[in-house]
Amino acid sequence: MDTSNTAIYCPLCGADNHCAVARGGDIGDCWCASTPIDRAALAAVPPAARGTSCLCPACGRGSETAGNQHCGDRNEG
């Protein structure tokens, strides 16, 4: 798996963040444009990732599994 473009991965769990903008699309086409984002999830984003990588839908919604390895750890073998 190519992990060189970190903008397409969630900074909390490592899953594909499904970000339309990171893939060259329009913000209006992104899942986050129509979904409320959990404030606690935003606060948990590491400072180095702020403004450079979006949350995945599960973490963005504040799902109970968000941030857990089974949420989609990209380092899984």
Beta strands, then each sheet from edge to edge (+ up, - down):
end
